[in-house]
């Protein structure tokens, strides 16, 4: 159950806190505003294991990399979703009572979405 909840939180955080802001920060690109999020997301998908390392580097260099933020936000989203799909969802779907894991996923997603929008 806790893996489902964690997966829901991570998916919501990836979407609401990372991908959507990345696209919004790229609005000056017009119809191509999705491109930094698309590129960063796919770069972040094979690197799920190094998420904490790059997160720390990003914090240290944030003042110098503002133009790259849409790529970095979506990179983090890709890394988080990689972990969710590779690790958490298969574990939450294993066993007899998979519906509990799915409901926990929905609960985690809903809570994170509400927190991100309300506090964001």
DSSP file (Angstrom, degrees, kcal/mol; ACC not computed):
  #  RESIDUE AA STRUCTURE BP1 BP2  ACC     N-H-->O    O-->H-N    N-H-->O    O-->H-N    TCO  KAPPA ALPHA  PHI   PSI    X-CA   Y-CA   Z-CA
    1    1 A X     >        0   0    0      0, 0.0     4,-2.0     0, 0.0     5,-0.2   0.000 360.0 360.0 360.0 -42.8    0.0    0.0    0.0
    2    2 A X  H  >  +     0   0    0      1,-0.2     4,-2.5     2,-0.2     5,-0.2   0.818 360.0  55.4 -66.7 -29.2    2.8    2.5    0.9
    3    3 A X  H  > S+     0   0    0      2,-0.2     4,-2.4     1,-0.2    -1,-0.2   0.888 107.0  50.3 -68.8 -37.7    4.4    1.9   -2.5
    4    4 A X  H  > S+     0   0    0      2,-0.2     4,-2.3     1,-0.2    -2,-0.2   0.916 111.2  48.3 -63.6 -43.0    1.2    2.8   -4.3
    5    5 A X  H  X S+     0   0    0     -4,-2.0     4,-2.4     2,-0.2    -2,-0.2   0.932 112.2  48.7 -62.5 -46.6    0.9    6.0   -2.2
    6    6 A X  H  X S+     0   0    0     -4,-2.5     4,-2.5     1,-0.2    -1,-0.2   0.890 110.4  51.8 -61.3 -39.6    4.5    6.9   -2.9
    7    7 A X  H  X S+     0   0    0     -4,-2.4     4,-2.4     2,-0.2    -1,-0.2   0.917 109.5  49.6 -63.5 -42.9    4.0    6.3   -6.6
    8    8 A X  H  X S+     0   0    0     -4,-2.3     4,-2.3     2,-0.2    -2,-0.2   0.916 111.6  48.3 -61.9 -43.8    1.0    8.6   -6.6
    9    9 A X  H  X S+     0   0    0     -4,-2.4     4,-2.7     1,-0.2     5,-0.2   0.925 112.9  48.0 -62.1 -45.1    2.8   11.4   -4.9
   10   10 A X  H  X S+     0   0    0     -4,-2.5     4,-2.3     2,-0.2    -2,-0.2   0.886 111.5  49.1 -66.8 -38.7    5.8   11.1   -7.2
   11   11 A X  H  X S+     0   0    0     -4,-2.4     4,-2.1     2,-0.2    -1,-0.2   0.939 113.6  46.5 -65.6 -45.6    3.6   11.1  -10.4
   12   12 A X  H  X>S+     0   0    0     -4,-2.3     4,-2.9     1,-0.2     5,-0.6   0.924 113.3  49.0 -62.5 -43.9    1.7   14.1   -9.2
   13   13 A X  I  X>S+     0   0    0     -4,-2.7     4,-1.5     1,-0.2     5,-0.7   0.895 109.5  53.2 -62.4 -39.5    4.9   16.0   -8.2
   14   14 A X  I  <>S+     0   0    0     -4,-2.3     5,-2.8    -5,-0.2     4,-0.4   0.910 118.5  35.1 -61.1 -42.4    6.4   15.2  -11.6
   15   15 A X  I  <>S+     0   0    0     -4,-2.1     5,-2.6     3,-0.2     6,-0.3   0.981 127.5  31.2 -76.5 -59.7    3.4   16.6  -13.4
   16   16 A X  I  <5S+     0   0    0     -4,-2.9     5,-0.2     1,-0.2    -3,-0.2   0.847 129.2  33.6 -74.7 -35.9    2.3   19.6  -11.3
   17   17 A X  I  <<S+     0   0    0     -4,-1.5    -1,-0.2    -5,-0.6    -3,-0.2   0.653 133.2  16.9 -96.2 -16.5    5.6   20.7   -9.8
   18   18 A X  I  ><S+     0   0    0     -5,-0.7     4,-1.9    -4,-0.4    -3,-0.2   0.758 123.0  39.0-122.8 -57.7    8.0   19.9  -12.6
   19   19 A X  I  ><S+     0   0    0     -5,-2.8     4,-2.3     2,-0.2     5,-0.2   0.948 116.7  47.8 -69.7 -48.3    6.5   19.3  -16.1
   20   20 A X  H  ><S+     0   0    0     -5,-2.6     4,-2.6     1,-0.2     5,-0.2   0.937 114.5  46.4 -60.3 -47.5    3.9   22.0  -16.0
   21   21 A X  H  > S+     0   0    0     -6,-0.3     4,-2.7    -5,-0.2    -1,-0.2   0.881 110.0  55.3 -62.4 -34.7    6.3   24.7  -14.7
   22   22 A X  H  X S+     0   0    0     -4,-1.9     4,-0.6     2,-0.2    -1,-0.2   0.921 110.8  44.2 -62.3 -42.2    8.9   23.6  -17.3
   23   23 A X  H >< S+     0   0    0     -4,-2.3     3,-0.7     1,-0.2    -2,-0.2   0.910 113.3  51.1 -68.3 -41.6    6.3   24.2  -20.1
   24   24 A X  H >< S+     0   0    0     -4,-2.6     3,-1.4     1,-0.2    -2,-0.2   0.888 107.3  53.1 -63.0 -38.8    5.2   27.5  -18.6
   25   25 A X  H 3< S+     0   0    0     -4,-2.7     3,-0.3     1,-0.3    -1,-0.2   0.672 108.6  51.9 -70.3 -15.2    8.8   28.7  -18.3
   26   26 A X  T X< S+     0   0    0     -3,-0.7     3,-2.4    -4,-0.6    -1,-0.3   0.191  71.4 116.0-102.6  14.7    9.2   28.0  -22.0
   27   27 A X  G X   +     0   0    0     -3,-1.4     3,-1.7     1,-0.3    -1,-0.2   0.740  63.3  71.1 -60.2 -22.7    6.1   29.9  -23.2
   28   28 A X  G 3  S+     0   0    0     -3,-0.3    -1,-0.3     1,-0.3     3,-0.1   0.640  86.3  68.1 -67.9 -11.8    8.3   32.3  -25.1
   29   29 A X  G X  S-     0   0    0     -3,-2.4     3,-1.9     1,-0.3    -1,-0.3   0.412  90.2-157.5 -86.7   1.5    9.0   29.4  -27.6
   30   30 A X  G X  S+     0   0    0     -3,-1.7     3,-1.8     1,-0.3    -1,-0.3  -0.367  71.8   6.4  63.2-126.1    5.3   29.5  -28.7
   31   31 A X  G 3  S+     0   0    0      1,-0.3     3,-0.4    -2,-0.2    -1,-0.3   0.691 132.3  57.6 -64.7 -17.8    4.2   26.2  -30.3
   32   32 A X  G X   +     0   0    0     -3,-1.9     3,-1.9     1,-0.2     4,-0.4   0.198  68.3 113.4 -96.9  15.8    7.5   24.6  -29.3
   33   33 A X  T <  S+     0   0    0     -3,-1.8     4,-0.5     1,-0.3     3,-0.2   0.743  73.2  59.4 -59.3 -22.8    7.0   25.4  -25.6
   34   34 A X  T 3> S+     0   0    0     -3,-0.4     4,-2.7     1,-0.2    -1,-0.3   0.704  84.2  84.6 -76.2 -19.6    6.8   21.7  -25.0
   35   35 A X  H <> S+     0   0    0     -3,-1.9     4,-3.0     1,-0.2     5,-0.3   0.891  87.4  46.6 -60.1 -49.5   10.2   21.0  -26.4
   36   36 A X  H  > S+     0   0    0     -4,-0.4     4,-2.8    -3,-0.2     5,-0.3   0.917 116.2  47.4 -58.6 -39.8   12.4   21.7  -23.3
   37   37 A X  H  > S+     0   0    0     -4,-0.5     4,-2.4     2,-0.2    -2,-0.2   0.905 113.1  48.9 -65.7 -40.2   10.0   19.6  -21.2
   38   38 A X  H  X S+     0   0    0     -4,-2.7     4,-2.0     2,-0.2    -2,-0.2   0.942 115.6  42.6 -62.9 -49.0   10.0   16.8  -23.8
   39   39 A X  H  X S+     0   0    0     -4,-3.0     4,-2.1     1,-0.2     5,-0.2   0.947 116.7  46.5 -65.5 -49.3   13.8   16.7  -24.1
   40   40 A X  H  X S+     0   0    0     -4,-2.8     4,-2.2    -5,-0.3    -1,-0.2   0.887 110.2  54.4 -61.5 -39.9   14.4   17.0  -20.3
   41   41 A X  H  X S+     0   0    0     -4,-2.4     4,-1.1    -5,-0.3    -1,-0.2   0.939 110.3  45.0 -59.0 -48.7   11.9   14.3  -19.6
   42   42 A X  H  X S+     0   0    0     -4,-2.0     4,-0.6     1,-0.2    -1,-0.2   0.839 112.5  51.1 -69.8 -32.1   13.5   11.8  -21.9
   43   43 A X  H  X S+     0   0    0     -4,-2.1     4,-0.5     1,-0.2    -1,-0.2   0.879 110.8  49.9 -67.7 -36.4   17.0   12.6  -20.6
   44   44 A X  H  < S+     0   0    0     -4,-2.2    -2,-0.2    -5,-0.2    -1,-0.2   0.692  94.8  73.6 -75.4 -19.3   15.7   12.1  -17.1
   45   45 A X  H >< S+     0   0    0     -4,-1.1     3,-0.8     1,-0.2    -1,-0.2   0.927 102.0  37.3 -65.0 -51.6   14.0    8.7  -17.8
   46   46 A X  H 3< S+     0   0    0     -4,-0.6     3,-0.3     1,-0.2    -1,-0.2   0.585 115.5  61.8 -68.2 -15.6   17.5    6.3  -18.1
   47   47 A X  T ><  +     0   0    0     -4,-0.5     3,-2.5     1,-0.2     4,-0.2   0.190  60.3 120.8-101.9  16.5   19.0    8.5  -15.2
   48   48 A X  G X  S+     0   0    0     -3,-0.8     3,-0.8     1,-0.3     4,-0.2   0.742  72.8  59.8 -47.5 -29.7   16.5    7.7  -12.3
   49   49 A X  G 3  S+     0   0    0     -3,-0.3    -1,-0.3     1,-0.2     3,-0.2   0.722 104.0  48.0 -75.6 -21.1   19.3    6.4  -10.2
   50   50 A X  G <> S+     0   0    0     -3,-2.5     4,-2.2     1,-0.2     5,-0.3   0.217  74.1 114.8-106.1  15.8   21.2    9.7  -10.2
   51   51 A X  H <> S+     0   0    0     -3,-0.8     4,-2.2    -4,-0.2     5,-0.2   0.901  76.3  48.9 -53.5 -48.6   18.3   11.9   -9.3
   52   52 A X  H  > S+     0   0    0     -3,-0.2     4,-2.0    -4,-0.2    -1,-0.2   0.881 110.2  52.1 -63.5 -35.5   19.7   13.0   -5.9
   53   53 A X  H  > S+     0   0    0     -3,-0.2     4,-2.0     1,-0.2    -1,-0.2   0.960 113.7  41.5 -63.8 -51.5   23.1   13.8   -7.3
   54   54 A X  H  X S+     0   0    0     -4,-2.2     4,-2.4     1,-0.2    -1,-0.2   0.817 110.4  59.0 -68.9 -29.4   21.8   16.1  -10.0
   55   55 A X  H  X S+     0   0    0     -4,-2.2     4,-1.9    -5,-0.3    -1,-0.2   0.925 107.9  45.9 -61.9 -44.2   19.3   17.6   -7.6
   56   56 A X  H  X S+     0   0    0     -4,-2.0     4,-2.0     2,-0.2    -2,-0.2   0.903 112.3  50.0 -65.3 -42.2   22.1   18.7   -5.4
   57   57 A X  H  X S+     0   0    0     -4,-2.0     4,-2.0     1,-0.2    -2,-0.2   0.905 109.1  52.9 -62.6 -41.5   24.1   20.1   -8.3
   58   58 A X  H  X S+     0   0    0     -4,-2.4     4,-0.6     1,-0.2    -1,-0.2   0.908 108.0  50.3 -61.4 -42.9   21.1   22.0   -9.5
   59   59 A X  H >< S+     0   0    0     -4,-1.9     3,-0.8     1,-0.2     4,-0.3   0.921 111.7  48.3 -62.2 -43.5   20.6   23.6   -6.1
   60   60 A X  H 3< S+     0   0    0     -4,-2.0     3,-0.2     1,-0.2    -1,-0.2   0.847 121.7  34.1 -66.1 -34.1   24.2   24.7   -6.0
   61   61 A X  H >X S+     0   0    0     -4,-2.0     3,-1.5     1,-0.2     4,-0.9   0.254  81.0 116.9-105.6  11.9   24.2   26.1   -9.5
   62   62 A X  G X< S+     0   0    0     -3,-0.8     3,-0.8    -4,-0.6     4,-0.2   0.836  72.0  56.2 -54.3 -40.4   20.6   27.5   -9.6
   63   63 A X  G 34 S+     0   0    0     -4,-0.3     3,-0.3     1,-0.2    -1,-0.3   0.799 111.8  43.9 -64.2 -26.9   21.6   31.1  -10.0
   64   64 A X  G <4 S+     0   0    0     -3,-1.5    -1,-0.2     1,-0.2    -2,-0.2   0.591 112.4  50.5 -93.2 -11.6   23.7   30.3  -13.1
   65   65 A X    X<  +     0   0    0     -4,-0.9     3,-1.2    -3,-0.8     4,-0.5   0.082  61.3 124.3-120.4  25.2   21.3   28.0  -14.9
   66   66 A X  G >  S+     0   0    0     -3,-0.3     3,-1.5     1,-0.3     4,-0.3   0.886  76.4  54.9 -53.6 -42.8   17.9   29.8  -14.9
   67   67 A X  G 3  S+     0   0    0      1,-0.3     3,-0.3    -3,-0.2    -1,-0.3   0.785 108.9  49.4 -63.1 -23.5   17.7   29.5  -18.7
   68   68 A X  G X> S+     0   0    0     -3,-1.2     4,-2.3     1,-0.2     3,-0.6   0.450  80.3 103.0 -92.3  -0.4   18.1   25.8  -18.4
   69   69 A X  H <> S+     0   0    0     -3,-1.5     4,-3.2    -4,-0.5     5,-0.3   0.854  74.9  55.9 -56.4 -40.7   15.4   25.4  -15.7
   70   70 A X  H 3> S+     0   0    0     -3,-0.3     4,-1.8    -4,-0.3    -1,-0.2   0.914 111.7  45.0 -58.8 -38.5   12.7   24.0  -18.0
   71   71 A X  H <> S+     0   0    0     -3,-0.6     4,-1.9    -4,-0.2    -2,-0.2   0.917 115.5  47.0 -68.0 -42.1   15.1   21.2  -19.1
   72   72 A X  H  X S+     0   0    0     -4,-2.3     4,-2.2     2,-0.2    -2,-0.2   0.886 110.6  51.2 -70.2 -38.9   16.2   20.5  -15.6
   73   73 A X  H  X S+     0   0    0     -4,-3.2     4,-1.9     1,-0.2    -1,-0.2   0.942 114.5  43.0 -61.5 -46.6   12.6   20.5  -14.1
   74   74 A X  H  X S+     0   0    0     -4,-1.8     4,-2.5    -5,-0.3    -1,-0.2   0.805 108.9  59.1 -72.7 -27.0   11.5   18.0  -16.7
   75   75 A X  H  X S+     0   0    0     -4,-1.9     4,-2.3     2,-0.2    -1,-0.2   0.931 107.1  47.6 -60.8 -45.9   14.7   16.0  -16.3
   76   76 A X  H  X S+     0   0    0     -4,-2.2     4,-2.6     1,-0.2    -2,-0.2   0.890 110.5  52.4 -62.5 -39.4   13.7   15.6  -12.6
   77   77 A X  H  X S+     0   0    0     -4,-1.9     4,-2.8     2,-0.2     5,-0.2   0.927 109.2  49.1 -62.8 -44.0   10.2   14.6  -13.7
   78   78 A X  H  X S+     0   0    0     -4,-2.5     4,-2.0     1,-0.2    -2,-0.2   0.908 111.6  49.1 -61.3 -41.8   11.5   12.0  -16.1
   79   79 A X  H  X S+     0   0    0     -4,-2.3     4,-1.9     2,-0.2    -1,-0.2   0.911 112.4  48.0 -64.5 -42.1   13.8   10.6  -13.4
   80   80 A X  H  X S+     0   0    0     -4,-2.6     4,-2.2     1,-0.2    -2,-0.2   0.921 112.1  48.6 -65.2 -43.2   11.0   10.4  -10.8
   81   81 A X  H  X S+     0   0    0     -4,-2.8     4,-2.8     1,-0.2     5,-0.3   0.845 106.7  57.3 -68.1 -31.4    8.6    8.7  -13.3
   82   82 A X  H  X S+     0   0    0     -4,-2.0     4,-2.9    -5,-0.2     5,-0.3   0.947 108.3  46.5 -59.9 -47.5   11.3    6.2  -14.2
   83   83 A X  H  X>S+     0   0    0     -4,-1.9     4,-2.5     1,-0.2     5,-1.4   0.905 112.9  50.6 -61.8 -41.6   11.6    5.2  -10.5
   84   84 A X  I  <>S+     0   0    0     -4,-2.2     5,-2.9     3,-0.2     6,-0.3   0.950 117.0  38.1 -61.1 -50.1    7.8    5.0  -10.3
   85   85 A X  I  <5S+     0   0    0     -4,-2.8     5,-0.4     3,-0.2    -2,-0.2   0.882 122.6  42.0 -72.1 -38.2    7.3    2.8  -13.3
   86   86 A X  I  <5S+     0   0    0     -4,-2.9    -2,-0.2    -5,-0.3    -3,-0.2   0.888 133.5   9.3 -76.6 -40.3   10.4    0.6  -12.8
   87   87 A X  I  X5S+     0   0    0     -4,-2.5     4,-1.3    -5,-0.3    -3,-0.2   0.861 125.2  40.8-109.8 -53.2   10.2    0.1   -9.0
   88   88 A X  I  ><S+     0   0    0     -5,-1.4     4,-2.5     2,-0.2     5,-0.2   0.923 110.3  49.3 -77.5 -46.2    7.0    1.2   -7.3
   89   89 A X  H  ><S+     0   0    0     -5,-2.9     4,-1.8     1,-0.2    -1,-0.2   0.925 111.1  49.5 -64.1 -44.5    4.2    0.3   -9.7
   90   90 A X  H  4 S+     0   0    0     -5,-0.4     4,-0.4    -6,-0.3    -1,-0.2   0.907 114.5  46.2 -60.8 -37.3    5.4   -3.4  -10.2
   91   91 A X  H >< S+     0   0    0     -4,-1.3     3,-0.7     1,-0.2    -1,-0.2   0.872 111.9  50.1 -71.6 -35.4    5.7   -3.8   -6.4
   92   92 A X  H 3< S+     0   0    0     -4,-2.5     9,-0.3     1,-0.2    -1,-0.2   0.783 110.8  50.9 -72.5 -23.9    2.3   -2.2   -5.7
   93   93 A X  T 3< S+     0   0    0     -4,-1.8    -1,-0.2    -5,-0.2     2,-0.2   0.479  91.4  97.6 -91.1  -3.1    0.7   -4.5   -8.3
   94   94 A X    <   +     0   0    0     -3,-0.7     3,-0.2    -4,-0.4     2,-0.1  -0.567  69.8  26.6 -85.3 149.3    2.1   -7.7   -6.9
   95   95 A X  S    S-     0   0    0     -2,-0.2     3,-0.3     1,-0.2    -3,-0.0  -0.449  99.2 -59.2 100.3-171.7    0.2   -9.9   -4.6
   96   96 A X  S    S+     0   0    0      1,-0.2     2,-1.0    -2,-0.1     3,-0.2   0.882 119.9  50.9 -82.0 -41.2   -3.5  -10.6   -4.0
   97   97 A X    >>  +     0   0    0      1,-0.2     3,-1.0    -3,-0.2     4,-0.8  -0.509  57.6 150.3-103.7  65.1   -5.0   -7.3   -3.1
   98   98 A X  H 3>  +     0   0    0     -2,-1.0     4,-2.0    -3,-0.3    -1,-0.2   0.748  64.2  71.6 -69.2 -22.5   -3.7   -5.0   -5.9
   99   99 A X  H 3> S+     0   0    0     -3,-0.2     4,-2.3     1,-0.2    -1,-0.2   0.822  92.6  57.2 -63.6 -29.0   -6.8   -2.8   -5.6
  100  100 A X  H <> S+     0   0    0     -3,-1.0     4,-2.3     2,-0.2    -1,-0.2   0.919 106.8  48.5 -66.2 -43.1   -5.4   -1.5   -2.3
  101  101 A X  H  X S+     0   0    0     -4,-0.8     4,-2.2    -9,-0.3    -2,-0.2   0.887 111.4  49.8 -62.7 -39.8   -2.2   -0.4   -4.1
  102  102 A X  H  X S+     0   0    0     -4,-2.0     4,-2.3     2,-0.2    -2,-0.2   0.907 111.7  47.8 -66.7 -41.7   -4.2    1.3   -6.8
  103  103 A X  H  X S+     0   0    0     -4,-2.3     4,-2.3     2,-0.2    -2,-0.2   0.875 111.1  51.3 -66.9 -36.6   -6.4    3.2   -4.3
  104  104 A X  H  X S+     0   0    0     -4,-2.3     4,-2.9     2,-0.2    -2,-0.2   0.889 108.4  52.4 -66.0 -38.4   -3.3    4.2   -2.4
  105  105 A X  H  X S+     0   0    0     -4,-2.2     4,-2.8     2,-0.2    -2,-0.2   0.945 110.5  47.3 -58.7 -49.1   -1.8    5.5   -5.7
  106  106 A X  H  X S+     0   0    0     -4,-2.3     4,-2.5     1,-0.2    -2,-0.2   0.887 112.8  49.4 -61.9 -39.6   -4.9    7.6   -6.3
  107  107 A X  H  X S+     0   0    0     -4,-2.3     4,-2.7     2,-0.2     5,-0.2   0.939 112.3  46.8 -64.8 -47.6   -4.9    8.9   -2.8
  108  108 A X  H  X S+     0   0    0     -4,-2.9     4,-2.3     1,-0.2     5,-0.2   0.908 113.8  48.6 -60.5 -43.0   -1.2    9.9   -3.0
  109  109 A X  H  X S+     0   0    0     -4,-2.8     4,-2.6    -5,-0.2    -2,-0.2   0.935 113.0  47.6 -61.8 -47.1   -1.8   11.5   -6.4
  110  110 A X  H  X S+     0   0    0     -4,-2.5     4,-2.5    -5,-0.2    -2,-0.2   0.915 112.9  47.4 -62.7 -45.2   -4.8   13.5   -5.1
  111  111 A X  H  X S+     0   0    0     -4,-2.7     4,-2.6     2,-0.2    -1,-0.2   0.929 114.4  46.1 -63.9 -45.3   -3.1   14.7   -2.0
  112  112 A X  H  X S+     0   0    0     -4,-2.3     4,-2.8    -5,-0.2     5,-0.2   0.903 112.5  50.8 -65.8 -40.4    0.0   15.8   -3.8
  113  113 A X  H  X S+     0   0    0     -4,-2.6     4,-2.4    -5,-0.2     5,-0.3   0.942 112.8  46.1 -60.4 -47.9   -2.0   17.5   -6.5
  114  114 A X  H  X S+     0   0    0     -4,-2.5     4,-2.8     1,-0.2     5,-0.3   0.918 114.7  47.1 -63.3 -44.1   -4.0   19.4   -3.9
  115  115 A X  H  X S+     0   0    0     -4,-2.6     4,-2.8     2,-0.2     5,-0.3   0.920 112.6  49.1 -63.6 -43.6   -1.0   20.4   -1.9
  116  116 A X  H  X S+     0   0    0     -4,-2.8     4,-1.3    -5,-0.2    -2,-0.2   0.915 117.3  40.1 -64.9 -42.6    1.0   21.5   -4.9
  117  117 A X  H  < S+     0   0    0     -4,-2.4    -2,-0.2    -5,-0.2    -1,-0.2   0.917 119.9  44.7 -72.8 -42.9   -1.9   23.7   -6.3
  118  118 A X  H  < S+     0   0    0     -4,-2.8    -2,-0.2    -5,-0.3    -3,-0.2   0.870 128.7  26.2 -70.3 -37.4   -3.0   25.0   -2.9
  119  119 A X  H  <        0   0    0     -4,-2.8    -1,-0.2    -5,-0.3    -2,-0.2   0.562 360.0 360.0-100.2 -10.5    0.5   25.8   -1.6
  120  120 A X     <        0   0    0     -4,-1.3    -1,-0.1    -5,-0.3    -2,-0.1   0.379 360.0 360.0 -73.0 360.0    2.2   26.3   -4.9
